[in-house]
Amino acid sequence: MHLKSESYEMSAEKFARTDSIPDRVNLGCGPFAPPGWLNVDGSWNAWFTHHKHLRQALELVGVINASNQGADWQVSPLVHDLSKPLPFPDNSVSAIYASHVLEHLYRNQAMALLSECKRVLKPGGVLRLVVPDLHALVVEYLNSKNNGSSRSAADNLNEKLAFRPPAPRAGNGFVRFYHLWKDFHSHKWMYDSESLSSYLEGAGFHQVAQMELHKSAIPGIEEVELPHRILDGAGICLEGKKIA
C-alpha cells in the first residue's frame, strides 16, 4: 500500500504503530524525494521541510544560507537518524532503496542498518544499495600516477574518498556546530563490489548480485535512481533478497 505524499509528514512513532506502511522506502532521500515512496532523511534540510517558517526566519537573519539545496525540497520526508533502528515493524515493507548513504555511516552502524533493513523487509523483499566504487577510485588513482598527471593523484583520491574536507567547515557558529554534531556529511567507510556483497550476505540477504542502472527487482526503481550516482564509475549497485 502506498501512502499519499502528504502522509509522509507522519512521525516515526506513528509509522511504528500503523498498518499503512508503504511498499517502498527510500532511505537518505535528500531533496530527490519522489511521491509513491516513503522518503526518509535525517538532515537538517529534511527537518526544515516541516518547519518552513523557521527556516525562512533563520535565512533572514543570516544563520543559514538561502541558496542551500534544502530550499529546493518539494516533499516533506520522514525525519529519522539512520544510525538508529528503523521506525517500522518487522516484515512491513517490500523494498528498500539507499543511494550513497552507507558510506556516511561508521562500519558498525552500516552493518546495523543492513540488519534493520532485513528485519523490516517482508519475506521476498529486496534491498538495493548504491555506494561509491572504491575499486574505480583506486584504479583512477593508479592510472593518474602512472600517467604522470600534473594534478596530485593523492589529493584527487582524497577528495573523491571524501573522508574529510581539505579545510575546516566555514560558516557561522551554528553551521559549524551542526556539522560537528551530525558528522554525517563525510564518508566513514568505503566499499567495492566484493566487500559490499559479503556484508549483505553476512546480514542474511540472499541472491546478492551487482546490478545495472534501472535494472532491478523493485518496480519503479527509475523513480528514485539518479544515473549520475552510478554511471562512469561513480558508484556500484547491489541488490539482495530476504528469503525468510
C-alpha positions as CSV (number, residue, x, y, z in Angstrom):
1,M,0.0,0.0,0.0
2,H,1.4,3.4,-1.0
3,L,0.8,6.5,1.2
4,K,-0.2,9.8,-0.4
5,S,2.6,12.3,-0.3
6,E,1.0,14.4,2.5
7,S,1.1,11.3,4.7
8,Y,4.9,11.4,4.7
9,E,4.8,14.0,7.4
10,M,3.7,11.5,9.9
11,S,6.1,11.0,12.8
12,A,8.3,7.9,13.2
13,E,6.2,6.9,16.2
14,K,3.0,6.8,14.1
15,F,4.7,4.7,11.5
16,A,5.7,2.2,14.2
17,R,2.0,1.9,15.1
18,T,0.3,1.9,11.8
19,D,-0.7,-0.7,9.3
20,S,-0.3,1.8,6.4
21,I,3.4,1.2,5.9
22,P,4.2,1.8,2.2
23,D,5.6,-0.9,-0.1
24,R,8.8,1.0,-0.9
25,V,11.2,3.0,1.3
26,N,13.8,5.5,0.1
27,L,16.5,5.9,2.7
28,G,18.6,9.0,2.7
29,C,16.4,10.5,0.0
30,G,17.9,14.0,0.0
31,P,16.0,16.6,-2.0
32,F,15.2,14.0,-4.6
33,A,12.1,12.6,-2.8
34,P,9.5,11.4,-5.3
35,P,5.9,10.7,-4.4
36,G,4.9,7.0,-4.2
37,W,7.8,6.2,-1.9
38,L,8.2,6.7,1.9
39,N,11.2,9.1,1.7
40,V,13.4,9.1,4.8
41,D,16.2,11.6,5.6
42,G,17.9,12.7,8.8
43,S,19.4,16.0,7.7
44,W,18.5,19.5,9.0
45,N,17.2,20.3,5.5
46,A,14.8,17.4,5.8
47,W,13.7,18.7,9.2
48,F,13.2,22.2,7.9
49,T,10.7,20.9,5.3
50,H,8.4,20.5,8.3
51,H,9.3,24.0,9.7
52,K,9.4,26.3,6.7
53,H,8.6,29.5,8.6
54,L,11.5,28.8,11.0
55,R,13.8,28.2,8.0
56,Q,12.7,31.5,6.5
57,A,13.4,33.3,9.7
58,L,16.9,31.9,10.0
59,E,17.6,32.8,6.4
60,L,16.5,36.4,7.1
61,V,19.0,36.8,10.0
62,G,21.8,35.0,8.1
63,V,22.1,31.9,10.2
64,I,21.6,29.6,7.3
65,N,22.2,30.2,3.5
66,A,19.0,30.8,1.5
67,S,20.7,29.2,-1.6
68,N,21.3,25.9,0.2
69,Q,19.8,22.9,-1.6
70,G,17.4,22.3,1.2
71,A,15.3,25.2,0.0
72,D,14.5,23.1,-3.1
73,W,12.8,20.2,-1.3
74,Q,9.3,19.7,-2.6
75,V,8.4,16.7,-0.4
76,S,8.5,16.6,3.4
77,P,10.3,13.3,4.3
78,L,10.1,11.3,7.4
79,V,12.9,12.7,9.5
80,H,15.0,9.9,11.0
81,D,18.6,9.3,12.0
82,L,19.7,6.3,10.0
83,S,22.3,5.4,12.7
84,K,19.3,4.4,14.8
85,P,16.9,1.5,14.4
86,L,14.4,1.9,11.6
87,P,10.9,3.0,13.0
88,F,9.0,0.3,11.2
89,P,7.6,-3.1,12.3
90,D,9.1,-6.4,11.4
91,N,8.1,-7.7,7.9
92,S,6.4,-4.5,6.9
93,V,7.9,-3.2,3.6
94,S,8.5,-4.8,0.2
95,A,11.5,-2.8,-1.0
96,I,14.2,-0.5,0.4
97,Y,16.5,1.7,-1.6
98,A,19.5,3.6,-0.3
99,S,21.8,5.6,-2.6
100,H,25.1,7.0,-1.4
101,V,24.1,6.5,2.2
102,L,26.0,3.6,3.6
103,E,29.4,5.2,3.2
104,H,28.3,8.1,5.5
105,L,27.9,5.7,8.4
106,Y,30.6,4.1,10.5
107,R,31.0,0.4,9.5
108,N,29.3,-0.9,12.6
109,Q,26.4,1.5,12.1
110,A,26.2,0.4,8.4
111,M,26.1,-3.2,9.4
112,A,23.4,-2.4,12.0
113,L,21.4,-0.7,9.2
114,L,21.7,-3.7,7.0
115,S,20.3,-5.9,9.8
116,E,17.5,-3.4,10.3
117,C,16.6,-3.4,6.6
118,K,16.3,-7.2,6.7
119,R,14.1,-7.0,9.8
120,V,11.6,-4.6,8.3
121,L,11.5,-6.2,4.9
122,K,8.8,-8.8,4.1
123,P,9.9,-12.3,3.0
124,G,10.8,-11.9,-0.6
125,G,11.6,-8.2,-0.1
126,V,14.5,-6.5,-1.9
127,L,17.2,-4.2,-0.6
128,R,19.1,-2.2,-3.2
129,L,22.2,-0.2,-2.3
130,V,24.3,2.2,-4.3
131,V,27.7,3.3,-2.9
132,P,30.8,5.0,-4.4
133,D,33.0,2.4,-6.0
134,L,36.3,2.1,-4.1
135,H,37.8,-0.1,-6.8
136,A,37.1,2.5,-9.5
137,L,38.6,5.3,-7.3
138,V,41.8,3.2,-6.7
139,V,42.1,2.4,-10.5
140,E,41.8,6.1,-11.3
141,Y,44.4,6.9,-8.7
142,L,46.9,4.4,-10.1
143,N,46.3,5.4,-13.7
144,S,46.8,9.1,-12.8
145,K,50.1,8.2,-11.0
146,N,51.3,6.1,-14.0
147,N,50.4,8.8,-16.5
148,G,52.3,11.5,-14.6
149,S,49.2,13.7,-14.1
150,S,50.1,17.3,-13.2
151,R,47.5,17.3,-10.5
152,S,48.4,15.4,-7.4
153,A,46.9,11.9,-7.7
154,A,46.9,11.6,-3.9
155,D,44.9,14.9,-3.5
156,N,42.4,13.8,-6.1
157,L,41.9,10.4,-4.4
158,N,41.4,12.1,-1.0
159,E,38.8,14.4,-2.4
160,K,36.9,11.5,-4.0
161,L,37.1,9.5,-0.8
162,A,35.6,12.5,1.0
163,F,36.6,11.3,4.5
164,R,37.2,14.9,5.5
165,P,37.2,18.3,3.6
166,P,40.6,19.9,3.0
167,A,39.9,22.6,5.5
168,P,37.6,23.0,8.5
169,R,34.0,23.9,7.6
170,A,33.4,27.6,7.0
171,G,30.3,29.4,8.2
172,N,28.9,30.8,11.4
173,G,29.0,29.0,14.7
174,F,25.6,27.4,14.2
175,V,26.7,25.8,10.9
176,R,30.0,24.6,12.3
177,F,28.2,23.2,15.4
178,Y,25.7,21.4,13.1
179,H,28.4,19.6,11.1
180,L,30.3,18.6,14.2
181,W,27.1,17.4,15.9
182,K,25.7,15.4,12.9
183,D,29.0,14.3,11.5
184,F,27.1,12.7,8.6
185,H,28.4,14.6,5.6
186,S,31.9,13.0,5.5
187,H,32.5,9.4,4.4
188,K,33.3,6.9,7.2
189,W,33.9,3.6,5.2
190,M,34.2,2.7,1.6
191,Y,33.2,-0.4,-0.3
192,D,33.9,-2.3,-3.5
193,S,31.5,-4.9,-5.0
194,E,33.1,-7.8,-3.2
195,S,33.1,-6.3,0.2
196,L,29.6,-4.9,0.0
197,S,28.3,-8.3,-1.3
198,S,29.9,-10.1,1.7
199,Y,28.3,-7.6,4.1
200,L,24.9,-8.1,2.6
201,E,25.3,-11.9,2.8
202,G,26.5,-11.6,6.3
203,A,23.4,-9.7,7.2
204,G,21.3,-12.6,5.9
205,F,20.5,-11.5,2.4
206,H,20.3,-14.0,-0.5
207,Q,20.7,-13.8,-4.2
208,V,23.1,-10.9,-3.8
209,A,24.1,-9.5,-7.2
210,Q,25.6,-6.4,-8.8
211,M,23.0,-4.6,-10.8
212,E,23.0,-2.0,-13.7
213,L,21.3,1.3,-13.7
214,H,17.5,0.9,-13.5
215,K,17.7,-2.9,-13.8
216,S,16.0,-4.1,-10.6
217,A,13.5,-6.4,-9.0
218,I,12.0,-3.3,-7.4
219,P,9.2,-1.9,-9.6
220,G,9.6,1.8,-10.4
221,I,13.2,2.0,-9.4
222,E,13.8,4.7,-12.1
223,E,11.7,7.0,-9.9
224,V,14.4,7.2,-7.3
225,E,17.6,6.2,-9.0
226,L,19.7,9.0,-10.5
227,P,22.0,8.0,-13.3
228,H,24.9,10.2,-12.2
229,R,25.1,8.2,-9.0
230,I,26.1,5.0,-10.8
231,L,27.4,5.7,-14.3
232,D,31.0,6.4,-15.3
233,G,32.4,4.7,-12.3
234,A,30.5,7.0,-9.8
235,G,29.1,4.0,-7.9
236,I,28.2,0.4,-7.7
237,C,24.8,-1.0,-7.2
238,L,23.9,-4.3,-5.4
239,E,20.6,-6.0,-4.6
240,G,19.9,-8.7,-2.1
241,K,16.7,-10.5,-1.2
242,K,15.2,-11.5,2.2
243,I,14.1,-15.1,1.9
244,A,12.7,-15.5,5.4
